[in-house]
Structure formats: structure tokens, C-alpha cells
Amino acid sequence: MRHFDVVVVGGGPAGSSCARQLTADGASAAVVDRADFPRLKLCAGWVTPQAMAALDLTPEQYPHSFLTFRRFHVHLFGMHLKAKTLQHSVRRYEFDDYLLARSGAPVFNHYVRNVVRHDGRYVIDDAFSCEYLVGAGGTKCPVYKTFFREANPRAKILQTVTLEHEFSYDWADGDCHLWFFKDKLPGYAWYVPKGKGHLNVGLGGMADKLKSRGGDIKQHWSRFKSCWATNPSPATSTSNPPVIATTYAVTSRQFVSTTPSLWAMPSVWRLATSAKASDRQS
Ligand SMILES: Cc1cc2nc3c(=O)[nH]c(=O)nc-3n(C[C@H](O)[C@H](O)[C@H](O)COP(=O)(O)OP(=O)(O)OC[C@H]3O[C@@H](n4cnc5c(N)ncnc54)[C@H](O)[C@@H]3O)c2cc1C
């Protein structure tokens, strides 16, 4: 069994950032992820300047596909609103791999199934042990499931269903577009161009609302695609893009708060970049 001061479960941006800081501060920290990086991650890849600053990363340093867009478009009930902005886009396939390698922490490809507390340490699948444990496993985080879910369950009403495609495409429109509530979708659709000739398009909505309206995310997706085919702007003036990959996922978002009962369990953190918050038990 391998022992570390800290084991970080999940090597996405939350886990790799945490591991990087711990390593820089002299702790022996390891990252354990079920995926072999680089890995696919369902995400439009829109990155704010604040996120770049928090990651201690400048556009000049980043070696992969990177695009800065200075305008975004909102399409709402037939209106088309434009706003000046300064935002970035990346491909998560590259971005997460880069951040994880940059962390300097050893990375283990391992599917975490069982986490127990034993003799004052955390033991993971009899393969790793640690003094401190960090859960950064995203929506399926096993640390969350083991130590946090009961006290802090995810609200089913916040569950979303999403579909997206990311593919090579010679786009002409380098701005980002968002369509809200199109065709009664309880959510929004997006067009996010990327550097080096890639494009990400997708849509998502609140799962419960969609179901109660008798809607189907795949029907929305078909309509979204056919809308580009007949009206090429903003998806460029060339033909309909080839579909390289389809990803389908049901995901959930939640806003967490520190629950007093959690303080009984020592030295476990759950990091959640999507929830813009972290829980700590210490
Ligand atoms: C469709 C969609 C579009 C989005 N678009 C944007 C956007 O444009 N901009 C933005 O900022 N955010 C966006 N998000 C949200 C963003 O993707 C998340 O906030 C972000 O990925 C969370 O990062 P993380 O490091 O917490 O988790 P993740 O990036 O999800 O990483 C978690 C890691 O944990 C690993 N893991 C999970 N379970 C286990 C296990 N049992 N054992 C070992 N490893 C495990 C996974 O393999 C994964 O690598 C989007 C999300 C979705 C679903």
C-alpha cells in the first residue's frame, strides 16, 4: 500500500490545483483518478479571466488551443443582444491534462471504490493510505458519496441533462453565442469556438422541468443542429460540421454549505469548482 500525506481523489482542475499547492508547500500529495489523462470531459470550456488568475496561468504560458473572445451574443425570445466582454475558451481534453502535469504530483490511474477510516488514516481500496483526504471527483466523487452525501444530499431538482459536441471545425465566427429557453428548453444552448480550429456546441436544461414538459433533450439537440444547417450564422458559412463524437451525460449541480454534523470527521475536504465552494471537515 502506498502512503502519502494527502491523497486527492480526482485530477480535474479542482484536484490538480489542490495537488499543485500542496506539492509546492512541501507535502507529499498524490492524485488518484479513474481516467487515464488526457481524458474527455463534458464541458464547453469557457474560462473566465478570474479562473485563469486563480489557476495562476496566463494565456501566454498556456501551450494548447486557447481563444480570447471580446464579444458574446445572447439570443432570447427572438432578440439578439451583443455585449463586450473579455473571456477565454480552452479544450478541456488538453487543459485538464496540462494542469495535472503542471501540478508536479504523482498521478495514479485508479478507480476509487471504497474509502475507510482506519487507525487514524484514510485507506483507499487497500491501495493507498493518507493522513488527509481531498475529494475532487466531480459529480461522481466517491469521497462525497462516503463522507458528505448523507449530511449534504444533492437536490434532485437541480439535476441537469446536457448534450454536446466538440470537433475540428474551420469556424468563421470567433464570438461566443448563448441561446436561452429556445423552443421551451428549460436551460440554454451554446456555441463556443476554440483556438486551433475547434468548436464546441451543446445544450442543457433542468431535467425535471424538461420531463414535466414532455420534452426530450435529443429532440432539442436535433432542432438545434437543423437550425444551423438552414441558417449558417454563427456556425460559419461552410457546410454542416461533421459530427466527431457525441457525449451524453446527466449531471447535477449543487450549492454546498458547511453542515455542523460534518465537523465530526477529521481531515477530509471536498472540492467542487462547479459549486464555487468547498466543504471542509477538520
Ligand atoms: C455540459 C457542461 C458544460 C460546462 N461548461 C462549462 C464552461 O463552459 N465553463 C466552466 O467553467 N464550467 C463548465 N462546466 C462545469 C465544469 O465542467 C466543472 O465545473 C468542472 O469540470 C469541475 O471540475 P472538477 O475538477 O471539480 O471536477 P472534474 O473536472 O469533473 O474532475 C473530476 C475527476 O474525478 C475523477 N473521478 C470521478 N470519480 C472517480 C473515482 N471513483 N475514482 C477516481 N477518480 C474519479 C474523474 O475521472 C475526473 O477526472 C460545464 C459542465 C457541463 C456538464
The ligand as a MOL file (V3000), in Angstrom:
LIG
                    3D

  0  0  0     0  0            999 V3000
M  V30 BEGIN CTAB
M  V30 COUNTS 53 58 0 0 0
M  V30 BEGIN ATOM
M  V30 1 C -22.1110 20.2870 -20.3870 0
M  V30 2 C -21.2610 21.0650 -19.4290 0
M  V30 3 C -20.7220 22.2880 -19.8370 0
M  V30 4 C -19.9230 23.0220 -18.9680 0
M  V30 5 N -19.3650 24.1860 -19.4140 0
M  V30 6 C -18.5650 24.9090 -18.5930 0
M  V30 7 C -17.8890 26.0720 -19.0560 0
M  V30 8 O -18.0130 26.4550 -20.2160 0
M  V30 9 N -17.0960 26.7480 -18.1980 0
M  V30 10 C -16.9310 26.3210 -16.8890 0
M  V30 11 O -16.2060 26.9730 -16.1300 0
M  V30 12 N -17.5380 25.2070 -16.4320 0
M  V30 13 C -18.3310 24.4830 -17.2480 0
M  V30 14 N -18.8980 23.3310 -16.8030 0
M  V30 15 C -18.6220 22.9000 -15.4270 0
M  V30 16 C -17.2050 22.3070 -15.3440 0
M  V30 17 O -17.0780 21.2710 -16.2740 0
M  V30 18 C -16.9770 21.7940 -13.9100 0
M  V30 19 O -17.2080 22.8710 -13.0410 0
M  V30 20 C -15.5510 21.3350 -13.7100 0
M  V30 21 O -15.1860 20.3180 -14.6070 0
M  V30 22 C -15.4040 20.7990 -12.2970 0
M  V30 23 O -14.0520 20.4700 -12.1280 0
M  V30 24 P -13.6030 19.4490 -11.0150 0
M  V30 25 O -12.1310 19.4100 -11.0160 0
M  V30 26 O -14.3370 19.7510 -9.7470 0
M  V30 27 O -14.2080 18.0320 -11.4980 0
M  V30 28 P -13.9760 17.2500 -12.8550 0
M  V30 29 O -13.3450 18.0720 -13.8900 0
M  V30 30 O -15.2870 16.5950 -13.1480 0
M  V30 31 O -12.9230 16.1370 -12.4440 0
M  V30 32 C -13.2850 15.0940 -11.5790 0
M  V30 33 C -12.3250 13.9480 -11.8040 0
M  V30 34 O -12.6010 12.9550 -10.8190 0
M  V30 35 C -12.4290 11.6760 -11.4080 0
M  V30 36 N -13.2050 10.6930 -10.6690 0
M  V30 37 C -14.5540 10.6650 -10.5120 0
M  V30 38 N -14.9080 9.5670 -9.8100 0
M  V30 39 C -13.7530 8.9090 -9.5210 0
M  V30 40 C -13.4750 7.7040 -8.8260 0
M  V30 41 N -14.4240 6.9440 -8.2930 0
M  V30 42 N -12.1730 7.3250 -8.7200 0
M  V30 43 C -11.1780 8.0850 -9.2470 0
M  V30 44 N -11.4030 9.2250 -9.9340 0
M  V30 45 C -12.6690 9.6300 -10.0540 0
M  V30 46 C -12.9390 11.8670 -12.8400 0
M  V30 47 O -12.3850 10.9020 -13.7120 0
M  V30 48 C -12.4830 13.2800 -13.1620 0
M  V30 49 O -11.2650 13.3180 -13.8690 0
M  V30 50 C -19.6930 22.5530 -17.6480 0
M  V30 51 C -20.2390 21.3280 -17.2380 0
M  V30 52 C -21.0100 20.5850 -18.1190 0
M  V30 53 C -21.5650 19.2650 -17.6700 0
M  V30 END ATOM
M  V30 BEGIN BOND
M  V30 1 1 1 2
M  V30 2 1 2 3
M  V30 3 2 2 52
M  V30 4 2 3 4
M  V30 5 1 4 5
M  V30 6 1 4 50
M  V30 7 2 5 6
M  V30 8 1 6 7
M  V30 9 1 6 13
M  V30 10 2 7 8
M  V30 11 1 7 9
M  V30 12 1 9 10
M  V30 13 2 10 11
M  V30 14 1 10 12
M  V30 15 2 12 13
M  V30 16 1 13 14
M  V30 17 1 14 15
M  V30 18 1 14 50
M  V30 19 1 15 16
M  V30 20 1 16 17
M  V30 21 1 16 18
M  V30 22 1 18 19
M  V30 23 1 18 20
M  V30 24 1 20 21
M  V30 25 1 20 22
M  V30 26 1 22 23
M  V30 27 1 23 24
M  V30 28 2 24 25
M  V30 29 1 24 26
M  V30 30 1 24 27
M  V30 31 1 27 28
M  V30 32 2 28 29
M  V30 33 1 28 30
M  V30 34 1 28 31
M  V30 35 1 31 32
M  V30 36 1 32 33
M  V30 37 1 33 34
M  V30 38 1 33 48
M  V30 39 1 34 35
M  V30 40 1 35 36
M  V30 41 1 35 46
M  V30 42 1 36 37
M  V30 43 1 36 45
M  V30 44 2 37 38
M  V30 45 1 38 39
M  V30 46 1 39 40
M  V30 47 2 39 45
M  V30 48 1 40 41
M  V30 49 2 40 42
M  V30 50 1 42 43
M  V30 51 2 43 44
M  V30 52 1 44 45
M  V30 53 1 46 47
M  V30 54 1 46 48
M  V30 55 1 48 49
M  V30 56 2 50 51
M  V30 57 1 51 52
M  V30 58 1 52 53
M  V30 END BOND
M  V30 END CTAB
M  END
